[in-house]
Amino acid sequence: MILHFGILILAGILLPVLLYFESTENRKGLVPAKTALSMLFVLTALVQAHPHPAYYHFLLLGLLFCLGGDVCLTSPKMFLMGLVAFLVGHVFYIIAFFRLSCFNSWTWIGAALFFMVSGGIYLWLSPHLGPMKGPVGAYVGVISVMAVGAFTIMGDPRLPLTARGMVFSGALAFYASDIFVARDRFIKKETFNRFLGLPLYYGGQFLLAFSVSHVG
């Protein structure tokens, strides 16, 4: 428990440091700050008890690929590589979620909701994507399935409510954060995107990492 608090305190220190380096576009500070902060959500999963090994291992792989994606996104030239890393990470999240839970009524609610929301987001982005239409379309599809997986977990009464809430909130925070990433990259680059998107992203990742010990 002390270690968990220590990780959260360190993350609470690093996040405003990262936001500062993002706002000043200081890459010398940005790269180590973002890497260190992302390594903390991986460490969080590693130090948790994992009563459901399959969920733990697939979620951990997802977190590791997201760490790689974060490092890639510190350089605009590596955006596509970062996108691919996050896409693979979401595939592992999807496997983790559906290894933990089965299709239920919440699955279909989530699928209907994200078919509309993600379709609208893609239509909004599409005129600005150019040659990135295919990769972004694939990513939108995969992250939408990940969010549907979180809906599936939320609707499974066999799982502890705490775990369901962590996965659901974490996945939706991650989904929302990517809207700001897309806006910053394709619509309008401004600090506002990072000041909203990064807290959502890291909050979501830490919730998913902490969920590992609550699913059993």
DRENPA-53540 format. One record per residue (C-alpha): residue in one letter; x, y, z. Coordinates in nm, 4 decimals. Layout:
<pt type="A" px="X" py="Y" pz="Z"/>
...
This chain:
<pt type="M" px="0.0000" py="0.0000" pz="0.0000"/>
<pt type="I" px="0.2837" py="0.2417" pz="0.0831"/>
<pt type="L" px="0.4413" py="0.1642" pz="-0.2545"/>
<pt type="H" px="0.1125" py="0.2382" pz="-0.4303"/>
<pt type="F" px="0.0856" py="0.5776" pz="-0.2596"/>
<pt type="G" px="0.4479" py="0.6482" pz="-0.3462"/>
<pt type="I" px="0.3793" py="0.5776" pz="-0.7142"/>
<pt type="L" px="0.0757" py="0.8057" pz="-0.7144"/>
<pt type="I" px="0.2630" py="1.0873" pz="-0.5404"/>
<pt type="L" px="0.5469" py="1.0613" pz="-0.7921"/>
<pt type="A" px="0.2954" py="1.0575" pz="-1.0777"/>
<pt type="G" px="0.1267" py="1.3652" pz="-0.9284"/>
<pt type="I" px="0.4612" py="1.5443" pz="-0.9362"/>
<pt type="L" px="0.5559" py="1.4323" pz="-1.2864"/>
<pt type="L" px="0.2249" py="1.5204" pz="-1.4550"/>
<pt type="P" px="0.2509" py="1.8997" pz="-1.4069"/>
<pt type="V" px="0.6190" py="1.8787" pz="-1.5027"/>
<pt type="L" px="0.5174" py="1.7011" pz="-1.8230"/>
<pt type="L" px="0.2452" py="1.9584" pz="-1.8920"/>
<pt type="Y" px="0.5008" py="2.2350" pz="-1.8510"/>
<pt type="F" px="0.7412" py="2.0760" pz="-2.0978"/>
<pt type="E" px="0.4522" py="2.0114" pz="-2.3378"/>
<pt type="S" px="0.3398" py="2.3740" pz="-2.3207"/>
<pt type="T" px="0.6933" py="2.5043" pz="-2.3820"/>
<pt type="E" px="0.7668" py="2.2307" pz="-2.6416"/>
<pt type="N" px="1.0904" py="2.1508" pz="-2.4590"/>
<pt type="R" px="1.1800" py="1.8069" pz="-2.5964"/>
<pt type="K" px="1.4867" py="1.7719" pz="-2.3743"/>
<pt type="G" px="1.2580" py="1.7756" pz="-2.0729"/>
<pt type="L" px="0.9531" py="1.6230" pz="-2.2411"/>
<pt type="V" px="1.1074" py="1.2896" pz="-2.3383"/>
<pt type="P" px="1.2365" py="1.1871" pz="-1.9922"/>
<pt type="A" px="0.9310" py="1.3268" pz="-1.8096"/>
<pt type="K" px="0.6816" py="1.1455" pz="-2.0321"/>
<pt type="T" px="0.8822" py="0.8229" pz="-2.0334"/>
<pt type="A" px="0.9134" py="0.8233" pz="-1.6536"/>
<pt type="L" px="0.5446" py="0.8972" pz="-1.5998"/>
<pt type="S" px="0.4393" py="0.6223" pz="-1.8406"/>
<pt type="M" px="0.6768" py="0.3754" pz="-1.6800"/>
<pt type="L" px="0.4894" py="0.4367" pz="-1.3539"/>
<pt type="F" px="0.1616" py="0.2923" pz="-1.4853"/>
<pt type="V" px="0.3522" py="-0.0170" pz="-1.5982"/>
<pt type="L" px="0.5144" py="-0.0393" pz="-1.2542"/>
<pt type="T" px="0.1708" py="-0.0015" pz="-1.0955"/>
<pt type="A" px="0.0453" py="-0.3127" pz="-1.2724"/>
<pt type="L" px="0.3644" py="-0.5044" pz="-1.1916"/>
<pt type="V" px="0.3372" py="-0.4486" pz="-0.8146"/>
<pt type="Q" px="-0.0329" py="-0.5410" pz="-0.7925"/>
<pt type="A" px="-0.1598" py="-0.8782" pz="-0.6834"/>
<pt type="H" px="-0.3054" py="-1.0460" pz="-0.9917"/>
<pt type="P" px="-0.5830" py="-1.2907" pz="-0.9022"/>
<pt type="H" px="-0.6756" py="-1.3286" pz="-1.2696"/>
<pt type="P" px="-0.3418" py="-1.4082" pz="-1.4452"/>
<pt type="A" px="-0.4732" py="-1.3908" pz="-1.8032"/>
<pt type="Y" px="-0.6240" py="-1.0467" pz="-1.7447"/>
<pt type="Y" px="-0.3015" py="-0.9295" pz="-1.5806"/>
<pt type="H" px="-0.0702" py="-1.0534" pz="-1.8544"/>
<pt type="F" px="-0.2709" py="-0.9158" pz="-2.1467"/>
<pt type="L" px="-0.3331" py="-0.5838" pz="-1.9719"/>
<pt type="L" px="0.0375" py="-0.5566" pz="-1.8899"/>
<pt type="L" px="0.1260" py="-0.6130" pz="-2.2562"/>
<pt type="G" px="-0.1194" py="-0.3371" pz="-2.3472"/>
<pt type="L" px="0.0400" py="-0.1009" pz="-2.0973"/>
<pt type="L" px="0.3865" py="-0.1781" pz="-2.2329"/>
<pt type="F" px="0.2830" py="-0.1004" pz="-2.5900"/>
<pt type="C" px="0.1220" py="0.2225" pz="-2.4701"/>
<pt type="L" px="0.4500" py="0.3120" pz="-2.2999"/>
<pt type="G" px="0.6184" py="0.2600" pz="-2.6362"/>
<pt type="G" px="0.3526" py="0.4727" pz="-2.8029"/>
<pt type="D" px="0.4079" py="0.7524" pz="-2.5540"/>
<pt type="V" px="0.7797" py="0.7568" pz="-2.6282"/>
<pt type="C" px="0.7086" py="0.7660" pz="-3.0033"/>
<pt type="L" px="0.4640" py="1.0554" pz="-2.9695"/>
<pt type="T" px="0.7319" py="1.2759" pz="-2.8180"/>
<pt type="S" px="0.8533" py="1.3155" pz="-3.1782"/>
<pt type="P" px="0.6109" py="1.4351" pz="-3.4506"/>
<pt type="K" px="0.8085" py="1.2292" pz="-3.7027"/>
<pt type="M" px="0.7193" py="0.9094" pz="-3.5149"/>
<pt type="F" px="0.3445" py="0.9727" pz="-3.4959"/>
<pt type="L" px="0.2536" py="0.6780" pz="-3.7191"/>
<pt type="M" px="0.4772" py="0.4428" pz="-3.5201"/>
<pt type="G" px="0.3142" py="0.5675" pz="-3.2016"/>
<pt type="L" px="-0.0306" py="0.5148" pz="-3.3517"/>
<pt type="V" px="0.0584" py="0.1545" pz="-3.4357"/>
<pt type="A" px="0.1976" py="0.0945" pz="-3.0857"/>
<pt type="F" px="-0.1239" py="0.2216" pz="-2.9279"/>
<pt type="L" px="-0.3333" py="0.0178" pz="-3.1693"/>
<pt type="V" px="-0.1505" py="-0.2996" pz="-3.0640"/>
<pt type="G" px="-0.1891" py="-0.1952" pz="-2.7016"/>
<pt type="H" px="-0.5651" py="-0.1668" pz="-2.7468"/>
<pt type="V" px="-0.5757" py="-0.5118" pz="-2.9048"/>
<pt type="F" px="-0.4217" py="-0.6509" pz="-2.5863"/>
<pt type="Y" px="-0.6717" py="-0.4543" pz="-2.3762"/>
<pt type="I" px="-0.9546" py="-0.6031" pz="-2.5820"/>
<pt type="I" px="-0.8219" py="-0.9552" pz="-2.5229"/>
<pt type="A" px="-0.7832" py="-0.8821" pz="-2.1500"/>
<pt type="F" px="-1.1381" py="-0.7479" pz="-2.1200"/>
<pt type="F" px="-1.3017" py="-1.0339" pz="-2.3059"/>
<pt type="R" px="-1.0957" py="-1.2933" pz="-2.1183"/>
<pt type="L" px="-1.2434" py="-1.1443" pz="-1.8034"/>
<pt type="S" px="-1.6059" py="-1.1107" pz="-1.9105"/>
<pt type="C" px="-1.8584" py="-1.2406" pz="-2.1622"/>
<pt type="F" px="-2.0986" py="-1.0675" pz="-2.3980"/>
<pt type="N" px="-2.4007" py="-0.9202" pz="-2.2206"/>
<pt type="S" px="-2.6603" py="-0.6475" pz="-2.2757"/>
<pt type="W" px="-2.4034" py="-0.3775" pz="-2.1971"/>
<pt type="T" px="-2.1921" py="-0.5033" pz="-2.4879"/>
<pt type="W" px="-2.4646" py="-0.4163" pz="-2.7363"/>
<pt type="I" px="-2.5340" py="-0.0803" pz="-2.5705"/>
<pt type="G" px="-2.1644" py="0.0041" pz="-2.5956"/>
<pt type="A" px="-2.1443" py="-0.1154" pz="-2.9565"/>
<pt type="A" px="-2.4407" py="0.0995" pz="-3.0618"/>
<pt type="L" px="-2.3070" py="0.4032" pz="-2.8750"/>
<pt type="F" px="-1.9534" py="0.3838" pz="-3.0098"/>
<pt type="F" px="-2.0686" py="0.3052" pz="-3.3637"/>
<pt type="M" px="-2.2314" py="0.6483" pz="-3.3605"/>
<pt type="V" px="-1.9755" py="0.8425" pz="-3.1560"/>
<pt type="S" px="-1.6661" py="0.7039" pz="-3.3276"/>
<pt type="G" px="-1.8270" py="0.7376" pz="-3.6692"/>
<pt type="G" px="-1.8961" py="1.1029" pz="-3.5955"/>
<pt type="I" px="-1.5423" py="1.1617" pz="-3.4746"/>
<pt type="Y" px="-1.3961" py="1.0005" pz="-3.7857"/>
<pt type="L" px="-1.6174" py="1.2114" pz="-4.0112"/>
<pt type="W" px="-1.5017" py="1.5214" pz="-3.8217"/>
<pt type="L" px="-1.1354" py="1.4276" pz="-3.8676"/>
<pt type="S" px="-1.1566" py="1.2858" pz="-4.2182"/>
<pt type="P" px="-1.1145" py="1.6085" pz="-4.4209"/>
<pt type="H" px="-0.7888" py="1.6766" pz="-4.2336"/>
<pt type="L" px="-0.6299" py="1.3311" pz="-4.2438"/>
<pt type="G" px="-0.4883" py="1.3085" pz="-4.5956"/>
<pt type="P" px="-0.2825" py="0.9875" pz="-4.6305"/>
<pt type="M" px="-0.3505" py="0.9039" pz="-4.2633"/>
<pt type="K" px="-0.7166" py="0.8191" pz="-4.3298"/>
<pt type="G" px="-0.6519" py="0.4435" pz="-4.3318"/>
<pt type="P" px="-0.4334" py="0.4213" pz="-4.0174"/>
<pt type="V" px="-0.6568" py="0.6597" pz="-3.8222"/>
<pt type="G" px="-0.9687" py="0.4728" pz="-3.9346"/>
<pt type="A" px="-0.8177" py="0.1446" pz="-3.8162"/>
<pt type="Y" px="-0.7220" py="0.3008" pz="-3.4843"/>
<pt type="V" px="-1.0690" py="0.4487" pz="-3.4325"/>
<pt type="G" px="-1.2184" py="0.1058" pz="-3.4956"/>
<pt type="V" px="-0.9876" py="-0.0727" pz="-3.2523"/>
<pt type="I" px="-1.0197" py="0.1794" pz="-2.9684"/>
<pt type="S" px="-1.3978" py="0.1634" pz="-3.0124"/>
<pt type="V" px="-1.3928" py="-0.2152" pz="-2.9645"/>
<pt type="M" px="-1.1764" py="-0.1597" pz="-2.6556"/>
<pt type="A" px="-1.4403" py="0.0769" pz="-2.5158"/>
<pt type="V" px="-1.7117" py="-0.1800" pz="-2.5932"/>
<pt type="G" px="-1.5055" py="-0.4315" pz="-2.3967"/>
<pt type="A" px="-1.5109" py="-0.1934" pz="-2.0997"/>
<pt type="F" px="-1.8908" py="-0.1690" pz="-2.1321"/>
<pt type="T" px="-1.9013" py="-0.5495" pz="-2.1310"/>
<pt type="I" px="-1.7076" py="-0.5611" pz="-1.8043"/>
<pt type="M" px="-1.9271" py="-0.2914" pz="-1.6502"/>
<pt type="G" px="-2.2349" py="-0.5006" pz="-1.7267"/>
<pt type="D" px="-2.1002" py="-0.8230" pz="-1.5715"/>
<pt type="P" px="-2.2444" py="-0.8596" pz="-1.2176"/>
<pt type="R" px="-2.0086" py="-1.1504" pz="-1.1434"/>
<pt type="L" px="-1.7185" py="-0.9071" pz="-1.1170"/>
<pt type="P" px="-1.6563" py="-0.6805" pz="-0.8154"/>
<pt type="L" px="-1.8076" py="-0.3349" pz="-0.8588"/>
<pt type="T" px="-1.4744" py="-0.1663" pz="-0.7812"/>
<pt type="A" px="-1.3023" py="-0.3515" pz="-1.0645"/>
<pt type="R" px="-1.5855" py="-0.2799" pz="-1.3055"/>
<pt type="G" px="-1.5769" py="0.0890" pz="-1.2208"/>
<pt type="M" px="-1.1994" py="0.1094" pz="-1.2617"/>
<pt type="V" px="-1.1975" py="-0.0598" pz="-1.6025"/>
<pt type="F" px="-1.5007" py="0.1324" pz="-1.7290"/>
<pt type="S" px="-1.3752" py="0.4729" pz="-1.6124"/>
<pt type="G" px="-1.0179" py="0.4027" pz="-1.7202"/>
<pt type="A" px="-1.1101" py="0.2910" pz="-2.0702"/>
<pt type="L" px="-1.3493" py="0.5819" pz="-2.1288"/>
<pt type="A" px="-1.0923" py="0.8327" pz="-1.9992"/>
<pt type="F" px="-0.8372" py="0.6854" pz="-2.2432"/>
<pt type="Y" px="-1.0907" py="0.7066" pz="-2.5281"/>
<pt type="A" px="-1.1704" py="1.0692" pz="-2.4444"/>
<pt type="S" px="-0.8016" py="1.1615" pz="-2.4208"/>
<pt type="D" px="-0.7440" py="1.0408" pz="-2.7759"/>
<pt type="I" px="-0.9997" py="1.2891" pz="-2.9068"/>
<pt type="F" px="-0.7702" py="1.5663" pz="-2.7838"/>
<pt type="V" px="-0.4651" py="1.3945" pz="-2.9334"/>
<pt type="A" px="-0.6428" py="1.3818" pz="-3.2692"/>
<pt type="R" px="-0.7568" py="1.7422" pz="-3.2411"/>
<pt type="D" px="-0.4026" py="1.8534" pz="-3.1615"/>
<pt type="R" px="-0.2477" py="1.6526" pz="-3.4442"/>
<pt type="F" px="-0.5040" py="1.7077" pz="-3.7207"/>
<pt type="I" px="-0.7338" py="1.9999" pz="-3.6376"/>
<pt type="K" px="-0.5657" py="2.2659" pz="-3.4222"/>
<pt type="K" px="-0.2417" py="2.2366" pz="-3.2278"/>
<pt type="E" px="-0.2761" py="2.4143" pz="-2.8938"/>
<pt type="T" px="-0.1871" py="2.3681" pz="-2.5284"/>
<pt type="F" px="-0.5556" py="2.3242" pz="-2.4373"/>
<pt type="N" px="-0.5540" py="1.9778" pz="-2.5987"/>
<pt type="R" px="-0.2669" py="1.8539" pz="-2.3828"/>
<pt type="F" px="-0.3908" py="2.0152" pz="-2.0605"/>
<pt type="L" px="-0.7145" py="1.8181" pz="-2.0923"/>
<pt type="G" px="-0.5955" py="1.5110" pz="-2.2808"/>
<pt type="L" px="-0.2906" py="1.4155" pz="-2.0753"/>
<pt type="P" px="-0.4626" py="1.4063" pz="-1.7316"/>
<pt type="L" px="-0.7427" py="1.1999" pz="-1.8865"/>
<pt type="Y" px="-0.4924" py="0.9641" pz="-2.0468"/>
<pt type="Y" px="-0.2793" py="0.9063" pz="-1.7396"/>
<pt type="G" px="-0.5817" py="0.8865" pz="-1.5101"/>
<pt type="G" px="-0.7249" py="0.6186" pz="-1.7383"/>
<pt type="Q" px="-0.4030" py="0.4203" pz="-1.7570"/>
<pt type="F" px="-0.3541" py="0.4218" pz="-1.3806"/>
<pt type="L" px="-0.7133" py="0.3099" pz="-1.3251"/>
<pt type="L" px="-0.6600" py="0.0186" pz="-1.5629"/>
<pt type="A" px="-0.3291" py="-0.0692" pz="-1.3960"/>
<pt type="F" px="-0.4850" py="-0.0650" pz="-1.0479"/>
<pt type="S" px="-0.7787" py="-0.2770" pz="-1.1681"/>
<pt type="V" px="-0.5438" py="-0.5781" pz="-1.1890"/>
<pt type="S" px="-0.5717" py="-0.6487" pz="-0.8161"/>
<pt type="H" px="-0.9491" py="-0.5991" pz="-0.7959"/>
<pt type="V" px="-1.0842" py="-0.8345" pz="-1.0617"/>
<pt type="G" px="-1.0579" py="-1.1524" pz="-0.8549"/>
